[in-house]
Amino acid sequence: MIIGYTIPLPVLKRIGVDKFRVYFQAANLFTITKYTGLDPELTGAVNDTGLPSNSAFGIDEANYPNIRMYIVGVNLSL
């Protein structure tokens, strides 16, 4: 989800800016599932190469769940 606001051009021209946009982004805010483990997007064990092991796919190893992310940003053009 991204919510943003671009300041109108007439306001920006007074201060010598072409574009000014402020935005807020959020990810992994909530999960709707009947799964009772920590993370419903589990991938299973990782082998020596760092890739998921096909033999352990779908096994919940009590890893940490996906984290919530909040990002605030500004786009500015002079």
N, C-alpha and C positions, 0 to 999 in steps of 0.2 A: 504494500500500500504506500503510495506517495501522494502527499498533499503539498501543493506549492502555490506561490503567488508571485506574479510578475508585476512590478511597479509600472504604471502607465508611462508611455513615452513622453508626453508633455511635461511630466514632473521630472523625468530624468534629464531632458534636454537643458533644463535650468542649471543643473550641476555638472554638465558635460559628460554624462554617462549614456551609452547606447542601450544597454540592457542590464537589468538587475532583477534577479529572481532568487527568492528564498524558498527552501523546501524542507520537508520533514518526511522521513521514510521509516517504516517499521516492518520487521519481518519476524515470523515465528511467534506471534502474539498469543495464539492459543491453538490447540489441536482438538478436533472433535473426533473421538474414537471411543470404542469400548475396551480398547487394550489397556490392561492394568499395569504394564511394565513401565520403565522409565521413558523409552523412546520407541514409538511405533515405526520409525523409519530405520530400524536396525539393519545392519549389513552383514553381521556375522563376524567371524574371526578374520584376522589378516595374516597372510602367509609371510615367508621370509622376504619376498620381493616387495612387500607393502601393498599388495593387491588383495582384495577380498578372497577368502578361501571358499571355493564352491561347496566343500564338504560341510562347512559350518554356517552356511547362509541361513538366516532366519533365527539364529540362536541368540537370545538376549543375554549378553554377558554383563549386565548391570553397568554399562557405560553411562556417562553423563548424557542427558537429553540435549536436543538442539537448544541453543541459547536464544533468548530474545535479543533482537538488535534494534537500536534506535539510532538513526543517522540524521544530522541536521547539516544542511549545506547552503552555499551561496554560489550562484553563477553571476559573474560580472563581466561586462564587455565595455571597454573604454573607446 
